[in-house]
C-alpha cells in the first residue's frame, strides 16, 4: 500500500530539519583580546540549529605587547594571550553549563616567522580540529569559525591536508572595499598571523568565507543600553557586562566584530555574500566575502536569544 503524499512530505521535512540541526561547528576564538568575542561565544552556545562540537583558544600576540605596559586592561609584562583566551573560554562554558564542549588550548604564536615562512604551530587545538574533521562522514562538513588569528586552523590544514575537503572555513579579518575590489591586510587579526591568512588564501579548493572588518563595522552596541539589558544575577550576563565595564568603560559604543560573523553565519539571509578574487599577491582564486549585513536584525536577535531562558 502506498503511503499518502503528506506522510512522505512530513518525513522529508523532518529529515531536512534533522540534518540542519546536526550541522557541526567548531569555534576558534581569541577571547582574551577584546570584549566582543565573549558576546559571540555566548550567542553561539545558546543558538539552536547547530551542534557546537568545539571551542578552542587563539592567541592575540602583537607588537604592542613588547613595547607598551598595558594592552586593554592587561599588564603586558604578565600577559600570556592564548592562556587568557583559554581561561575565559572555560569560564564562559562553566557559566553556561556547557563544559561538555571540548575546549583545547591553541597555539601561543603565529605560524612561521616574522619574515614569512609557513611552518605549522602545533597545539591541542590544531590536533582536535584534525580529529573532528576526520570524523565527518560521507558528504558531511565541519564548519570552522575563527574570530582571531587563524593559526590553529591553518596549522591543522598544514599538518593534515586530507581534511581540506571536509572543512568550510568562516573567518573574521582584513578590510575589503567592494566598489574598488581593494583588499587591505593591515588589520588586527591578520597582523597577528599574516602567514596563516596568506596560506589559507593560497590554498586551492578550500571553501573560505571572510567577514571583513569593513562589513562588521556596521554592528555596534550602545554601552548604556547593554548595561541596562544585562542582568547581573544571571552569571553569563554578568560576565558580559563586567567585560565591558572593566576593559572598555570609556567607550559609549563598541563594534561587535566577532558577533557580526557568527550571526551572519547563522542567518545568511541577513547578509550579502559576494564572490571575490583573492588579493593580487596571493594565488588567484575565488573566495566568498560578506559585503553587507543587516545590523538592526542582528542586534534584535542577539538580545532575544541572550535573554531567553
N, C-alpha and C positions, 0 to 999 in steps of 0.2 A: 504493500500500500504506500502510495506517495505521500510524503509529508506536506502539509499545507505550506504555501509560499511564505506566509507570515512567520512560521516557525523557523524556516530556513534563514529568512532575513534576520530574525532575532539572534540566531546562532552566529551569523556573520558579524553583526554589530557588536555582540558580546566578545567575539574573538578579536575584533579591531580594538575595542576598549582595553581588553586584557593586554594586548601587545603594546599599546601606548603606555599603559600603566607600568609595564615592566621595563621600560627603557632604562638602561643602566648608565649612571652618570658618575664621573669622578671629578671632584672639585679640588683644585690646587691653589692655595691662597697665601699671599704674603701678609697675613693677618696682622702682624705686629707693626706694619708700616704706618697706616693711617687709621681712619675710623670706618670708612665705607665698606671695607671687607667684612666687618662684623655684621653689618646690616644685610649684605649679600648672602652670607652663610646662614644667618637666621632665617632669611626668606626661603632659601633653597631647601633647608631642612624641613620647614613647615609645609612647603608646597606639595600638592597632590599630583599624581600622574607620572612620577619618576621613581626610580629606585636608586637613591644616593648610596653608592657602594664604597665610597672612599673620600676622605678629606685629608689631603697632605699639606704640609707646611712648606712655604717657599721663602727664600732669603730676600732681603732688600739691601744688599751690600751696595754702597755707592760712595763716590769720592768724598762727599761731605763728612762721612763718618771718620775720616782720617784727619780732617783739618778744623772741625768745629767741635765745641764742647757739648753742644746739645743737638739732638735730632728729634723734632717734635717735642714730646715731653720727656725724652730719654736722655740720660747722661751717656754720651758716646763711648766714654772710657770703659764702661762695663757692659755695653750693649752687645748681645750676640743675636743678630737678626733672625736667623731661622729658628733658634731656640725660643725667642719671644713669640714668633708666629705659632710654634708648636704649643707653647703654654696657653695661648689664647684659644687655639683650636680645641684643646682639651677642656678648657673652662666653658666654652660655648656648648660643647657636646654634653658635658655634665649638667649644665643648667637646663638643657632641653631634654634630658633623659635619653640621649642617643649615643652613649659611649659604646654601643654595639657597632657603630660605624667605624671601620678601620681608619686609623689616623696616623700613618707613619711619618717619620721625620724626613724632611727633604735635604737637598744639598746646601752647604753653607756658603757657596760662592759660584760664580759663573763657570761655564764650560770654557776650555781653552785658557788663553791668557789675554792680557790687556791689549796685545798687538794682534790678536786674532787666534787662529788655530781652533780646532773643534774636537779636542779631547773630552770625552764624556766625564761627568762629575757624578759618580755613582752614589746611591743613597738608598735607604729602606723605601723611600717613596718611589724612586725610579723602578726598583725591583717589584714593588707592589703593583704599579701600573702595568708592568710587563705581564705579571701573573694574571691580572684582571683581564687584560686584552686577550691573552691566550685562552682564557676560559670562555670567550664568546663562542657561541655555537652557530654553525651554518652561516647565514647572512647577517647574524646579529652584530651590532656595532657597539663599541664603548664610546660614549660621548665624554670627552675630557674638556673641562672648562678651567682655564687658567686666569687668575686675577693679578698676577705679578710677573716677575721674571720667569721665563719659560724654560728654565734649566732642567727641571725634573722631567718634563715630557720630552724635551729634546734628547736628554740622556737616555731615556727609555727607548726611543726610536733608534738611537745610535747603537745601543747595546743589543737590541733585538729588532732588526729591520723587518722581520717577518710579521710584526704586529701592525705595520703601517696600514694595511687594508682593513684592519679591524677597528680603526680609530677614526672618529670625527673630532676635530680639534676646534675649539672656540676660545679665542684669547682676546685679552684687553691690551692694547698697546699701539703706539705710533700716532701720528697725525696724518690725515689724508683729506685733500680738497677735491671733491668730485668735479667742480667746474673746470679745474685745470689739470686734473688727474695727477696731482703732485703729492708724493709721499714726503714725510719728514720723520726721520727716526730719532730725532732729538727729543725724546720723551722718557719719562722716568722709568717705566717698566722695561723699555728697550735698552736704556743706558745701563740698567742693572745686569743685563746679559744680551748684548748686541749679537754675540756669536751664536747664541741659541736661536734668536729670531731669524738671522740670516740662514742658518741651517734649515729651519722649518720652511722659510720662503723658497729655498732652493730644492726642497725635497719633492721631486716629481711624483705625482699621484697622491700626495697627502691631501685629504679633504680638510681644508683650512678656512675657517671663517673668523674675521677680525672685527672686533668692536673698537674703533679708533677713539682716541680721546676727543677728537674733533666732534664726533657724534654724541658720545656720552656726556659731553659738557652741558647738554640740554637738561639733564635730570639733576635738579637741585632741591635740597630740603632746607626749610626755614628753621633756624635754631629754636626760637621760642615756641613755634608750633610743635616741633619734635619733642621738646621738653614737656609740653602740656599733654601730649598724647601718650607718652610712655609712663607706665605705672611702676613705681619703684618697688611695689610689693610683689611684682612678677619678676623672677630672677633674671631671665634673659632680657627683659625690657630695662631693668636697672643696669645691666651690663652695657646695653646700647646707649643709654642716657649718660652713664659715667664716662664712656669713651669720648663722647663729645665734650663733656664738661671738663675732663682732665687734659685732653690733648688739643682741643681747638675751641676753648671757651670764648675767644675773641671774635670768632667768625659767626656773623649773623646768618650766613648761608654756607652750605657746603655742596660741592658737586659730588654726586654719588656714582662715581665712575664704575665701580665694580657691580653695583646693583643694576645699572643700566644693561650690562652684559647678561647677567643671569636672567633678568626679566625679558630681554629681547630673545634669549634662548628659549624661555618657557612660553613666550607669547610672540611668535614671529609675525602675527597679524598686526602687532603694534610697532613694527619696524620695517624699514625698506632695506632690502639686501641687493647689492649690485655686484656683478662680475667684473673684476678689476685685474689688470695686468700688474704683476709684481714690479717693484722699483727697477729702474734700468740697470742698476749694479748687480741685480740678482738674476738667476736663471729665469728666462721669460716663460711664465706660465700664468694661469688664471687662478685667483683666489676670490673668496667671497668677502665682501665688506659691508657692514651695517652703515648705511649712509644717512639714515634718518630714523628717529624714534618718536613715539607719542608719549612724552614725559608726563602729561597730565594723567593718562590712564595708568601709567606705571606707578605714580605716586598713590593714586586711589587704591590700586590693587595691593600695593605693599601694606598700607595701613589696614585694609580689610583683612588681609591674611594674618598679619602680625598680632592683631587684636582678637582673632578668633581663638576660641578655647576648645 
